[in-house]
Amino acid sequence: EERISRWAWKMVYNELKRPDSKIVRELNQLYAMADAAAKNGNLEESRQLYTDIVMAGQMMFEEASQFIREQIAFEEKMKQLTVEADDAFKQGELEKARKMWQTVVDEAQKVPGI
């Protein structure tokens, strides 16, 4: 779980450092609004906007964590299917092994970036 947390924060950091990030633009707008509200004496509005910024960051982290957990589960499933295909191949069940390997290939191709 600690590694998932580190990876998730890394994903959030990478998103926040992108110069073309829509999320960064939105967070910057919220920050500017919060700053302006504070300068105008609207402390409650300012506090709420800053809270929204923090919550947005936490949501980004939670979404990244969930994505990583799903990717790990997917990889474990594909690894198990590969082991089963290897076993089927060793037992002479060539068609069964081929179908399993084809499933692994087909599912892997659905993953963005592969």
CYANA upper distance limits for C-alpha pairs under 8 A (distance plus 0.5 A):
  1 GLU  CA      5 SER  CA      6.75
  2 GLU  CA      6 ARG  CA      6.80
  3 ARG  CA      7 TRP  CA      6.58
  4 ILE  CA      8 ALA  CA      6.45
  4 ILE  CA     65 SER  CA      6.68
  4 ILE  CA     68 ILE  CA      7.15
  4 ILE  CA     69 ARG  CA      7.87
  5 SER  CA      9 TRP  CA      6.69
  5 SER  CA     65 SER  CA      7.02
  6 ARG  CA     10 LYS  CA      6.67
  7 TRP  CA     11 MET  CA      6.72
  7 TRP  CA     65 SER  CA      8.23
  7 TRP  CA     68 ILE  CA      8.26
  8 ALA  CA     12 VAL  CA      6.78
  8 ALA  CA     61 PHE  CA      6.30
  8 ALA  CA     62 GLU  CA      8.29
  8 ALA  CA     64 ALA  CA      5.45
  8 ALA  CA     65 SER  CA      5.60
  8 ALA  CA     68 ILE  CA      7.72
  9 TRP  CA     13 TYR  CA      6.49
  9 TRP  CA     61 PHE  CA      6.67
  9 TRP  CA     64 ALA  CA      8.27
 10 LYS  CA     14 ASN  CA      6.56
 11 MET  CA     15 GLU  CA      6.76
 11 MET  CA     64 ALA  CA      7.17
 12 VAL  CA     16 LEU  CA      6.67
 12 VAL  CA     57 GLY  CA      8.44
 12 VAL  CA     60 MET  CA      6.91
 12 VAL  CA     61 PHE  CA      6.78
 12 VAL  CA     64 ALA  CA      7.71
 13 TYR  CA     17 LYS  CA      6.68
 14 ASN  CA     18 ARG  CA      7.03
 15 GLU  CA     21 SER  CA      7.17
 15 GLU  CA     23 ILE  CA      8.45
 15 GLU  CA     24 VAL  CA      8.47
 16 LEU  CA     21 SER  CA      7.38
 16 LEU  CA     23 ILE  CA      7.96
 16 LEU  CA     24 VAL  CA      6.35
 17 LYS  CA     21 SER  CA      8.38
 20 ASP  CA     24 VAL  CA      8.49
 21 SER  CA     25 ARG  CA      6.99
 22 LYS  CA     26 GLU  CA      6.79
 23 ILE  CA     27 LEU  CA      6.62
 24 VAL  CA     28 ASN  CA      6.46
 25 ARG  CA     29 GLN  CA      6.69
 26 GLU  CA     30 LEU  CA      6.78
 27 LEU  CA     31 TYR  CA      6.59
 27 LEU  CA     53 ILE  CA      6.83
 28 ASN  CA     32 ALA  CA      6.61
 29 GLN  CA     33 MET  CA      6.64
 30 LEU  CA     34 ALA  CA      6.56
 30 LEU  CA     49 LEU  CA      6.79
 30 LEU  CA     50 TYR  CA      8.09
 30 LEU  CA     53 ILE  CA      7.36
 31 TYR  CA     35 ASP  CA      6.56
 31 TYR  CA     49 LEU  CA      7.76
 31 TYR  CA     50 TYR  CA      7.38
 31 TYR  CA     53 ILE  CA      7.85
 32 ALA  CA     36 ALA  CA      6.55
 33 MET  CA     37 ALA  CA      6.54
 33 MET  CA     46 SER  CA      7.99
 33 MET  CA     49 LEU  CA      7.88
 34 ALA  CA     38 ALA  CA      6.67
 34 ALA  CA     45 GLU  CA      7.61
 34 ALA  CA     46 SER  CA      4.82
 34 ALA  CA     47 ARG  CA      7.74
 34 ALA  CA     48 GLN  CA      8.49
 34 ALA  CA     49 LEU  CA      5.82
 34 ALA  CA     50 TYR  CA      6.74
 35 ASP  CA     39 LYS  CA      6.73
 35 ASP  CA     46 SER  CA      7.21
 36 ALA  CA     40 ASN  CA      6.69
 36 ALA  CA     46 SER  CA      8.32
 37 ALA  CA     41 GLY  CA      6.79
 37 ALA  CA     42 ASN  CA      5.44
 37 ALA  CA     43 LEU  CA      7.12
 37 ALA  CA     45 GLU  CA      6.84
 37 ALA  CA     46 SER  CA      5.64
 38 ALA  CA     42 ASN  CA      5.85
 38 ALA  CA     43 LEU  CA      5.67
 38 ALA  CA     45 GLU  CA      8.24
 38 ALA  CA     46 SER  CA      5.81
 42 ASN  CA     46 SER  CA      6.65
 43 LEU  CA     47 ARG  CA      6.44
 44 GLU  CA     48 GLN  CA      6.69
 45 GLU  CA     49 LEU  CA      6.74
 46 SER  CA     50 TYR  CA      6.73
 47 ARG  CA     51 THR  CA      6.60
 48 GLN  CA     52 ASP  CA      6.66
 49 LEU  CA     53 ILE  CA      6.84
 50 TYR  CA     54 VAL  CA      6.89
 51 THR  CA     55 MET  CA      6.59
 52 ASP  CA     56 ALA  CA      6.54
 53 ILE  CA     57 GLY  CA      6.92
 54 VAL  CA     58 GLN  CA      6.80
 55 MET  CA     59 MET  CA      6.57
 56 ALA  CA     60 MET  CA      6.68
 57 GLY  CA     61 PHE  CA      6.80
 58 GLN  CA     62 GLU  CA      6.68
 59 MET  CA     63 GLU  CA      6.56
 60 MET  CA     64 ALA  CA      6.62
 61 PHE  CA     65 SER  CA      6.58
 62 GLU  CA     66 GLN  CA      6.67
 63 GLU  CA     67 PHE  CA      6.65
 64 ALA  CA     68 ILE  CA      6.70
 65 SER  CA     69 ARG  CA      6.70
 66 GLN  CA     70 GLU  CA      6.67
 67 PHE  CA     71 GLN  CA      6.69
 68 ILE  CA     72 ILE  CA      6.64
 69 ARG  CA     73 ALA  CA      6.71
 70 GLU  CA     74 PHE  CA      6.59
 71 GLN  CA     75 GLU  CA      6.62
 72 ILE  CA     76 GLU  CA      6.64
 73 ALA  CA     77 LYS  CA      6.64
 74 PHE  CA     78 MET  CA      6.72
 75 GLU  CA     79 LYS  CA      6.54
 76 GLU  CA     80 GLN  CA      6.63
 77 LYS  CA     81 LEU  CA      6.68
 78 MET  CA     82 THR  CA      6.63
 78 MET  CA    104 VAL  CA      6.38
 79 LYS  CA     83 VAL  CA      6.79
 80 GLN  CA     84 GLU  CA      6.72
 81 LEU  CA     85 ALA  CA      6.57
 81 LEU  CA    100 MET  CA      7.00
 81 LEU  CA    101 TRP  CA      8.12
 81 LEU  CA    104 VAL  CA      7.66
 82 THR  CA     86 ASP  CA      6.62
 82 THR  CA    100 MET  CA      7.60
 82 THR  CA    101 TRP  CA      6.93
 82 THR  CA    104 VAL  CA      7.70
 83 VAL  CA     87 ASP  CA      6.74
 84 GLU  CA     88 ALA  CA      6.65
 84 GLU  CA     97 ALA  CA      8.19
 84 GLU  CA    100 MET  CA      8.33
 85 ALA  CA     89 PHE  CA      6.59
 85 ALA  CA     96 LYS  CA      7.72
 85 ALA  CA     97 ALA  CA      4.84
 85 ALA  CA     98 ARG  CA      7.82
 85 ALA  CA    100 MET  CA      6.07
 85 ALA  CA    101 TRP  CA      6.83
 86 ASP  CA     90 LYS  CA      6.68
 86 ASP  CA     97 ALA  CA      7.22
 87 ASP  CA     91 GLN  CA      6.74
 87 ASP  CA     97 ALA  CA      8.42
 88 ALA  CA     92 GLY  CA      6.84
 88 ALA  CA     93 GLU  CA      5.52
 88 ALA  CA     94 LEU  CA      7.29
 88 ALA  CA     96 LYS  CA      7.07
 88 ALA  CA     97 ALA  CA      5.80
 89 PHE  CA     93 GLU  CA      5.83
 89 PHE  CA     94 LEU  CA      5.73
 89 PHE  CA     96 LYS  CA      8.27
 89 PHE  CA     97 ALA  CA      5.85
 93 GLU  CA     97 ALA  CA      6.72
 94 LEU  CA     98 ARG  CA      6.54
 95 GLU  CA     99 LYS  CA      6.71
 96 LYS  CA    100 MET  CA      6.82
 97 ALA  CA    101 TRP  CA      6.66
 98 ARG  CA    102 GLN  CA      6.49
 99 LYS  CA    103 THR  CA      6.65
100 MET  CA    104 VAL  CA      6.91
101 TRP  CA    105 VAL  CA      6.77
102 GLN  CA    106 ASP  CA      6.50
103 THR  CA    107 GLU  CA      6.47
104 VAL  CA    108 ALA  CA      6.50
105 VAL  CA    109 GLN  CA      6.70
106 ASP  CA    110 LYS  CA      7.19
107 GLU  CA    111 VAL  CA      7.55
108 ALA  CA    114 ILE  CA      7.38
109 GLN  CA    114 ILE  CA      6.41
110 LYS  CA    114 ILE  CA      8.24
